[in-house]
Amino acid sequence: MELAAAAAIGTALAVGLASIGAGIGDGLVTGKTVEATARQPELRGSLMTLMFISVGLIEALPIIAVVIAFILMGKMG
């Protein structure tokens, strides 16, 4: 019983920290893209493409964390 509770707390922490990290990363990438677009508006298209690729890679982290959390919870239950 205590092992399942510890696993639940651990998975919640892992998913929460991954989400916080992704939120910070998304904010930094988006902010820098807006700054770069303000400096060189003619590069808007290529900057947006790079931003969407970066945000997609950043968002993969919490998704992977959720999958690992579900796998671990399935093993403990």
Secondary structure by P-SEA (a helix, b strand, c coil): caaaaaaaaaaaaaaaaaaaaaaaaaaaaaaaaaaaaaacccaaaaaaaaaaaaaaaaaaaaaaaaaaaaaaaaaac
